[in-house]
Amino acid sequence: MSSELQKPVHTDDMKAAEDSWRPDYVTGDLFTSPADEALAHCISEDCRMGAGIAVLFKKKFKGVDELKAQKKVTGKCAVLKRDRRFVYYLITKEKYNQKPTYESLTKSLEDMKSHCAENAVTRISIPRIGCGLDGLRWNQVSEILEQVFKDSNISITVYSLGERAETTTMKENRRR
């Protein structure tokens, strides 16, 4: 991987007012986040993970059979425990070739939030979930994140690759 993917650069260090919840935005490689911080991304019920960042999750954390055995449906969240972190798989659609809805994303985030509360998870790193190959709009997804997590003690860091690195990574991980 290129060196521009290695070190995260914080792009939103401004703190919001005490009463408002906001994610932190970082430019860098999601997989360089702290090892004890949970990770999350979107997948389909069939756990195919054949394109986009899902390919990297599948290679790095394995466990497809473990995920399938959880028999999670759209609107739920499957979970793997890897070392000191939880890895959340937000189930936002039935089949890999379908598109998620904002409703299915919201429900899966709420399910993840419940797991976080039960397991004392307070920090999650994510890509711009649902907005790559799934085609959701980030302005709406970020509003959903704020609604779901505003009354929680969970902080979320949103990782974005630099434009050139993102294009390269998507090409490298295209379904073959």
NORBEL-V478747 format. One record per run of one state. SS is the DSSP state (H for helix, E for strand, L for the rest). FROM is the first residue (numbers start at 1). LEN is the number of residues. Records with the same first field share a line. If there is no record, write none. Layout:
BEGIN
SS: FROM-LEN, FROM-LEN
END
This chain:
BEGIN
L: 1-2, 6-3, 11-13, 28-2, 33-5, 45-8, 62-2, 70-7, 83-2, 94-8, 119-4, 127-11, 150-5, 161-2, 173-4
H: 3-3, 30-3, 53-9, 64-6, 102-17, 138-12, 163-10
E: 9-2, 24-4, 38-7, 77-6, 85-9, 123-4, 155-6
END
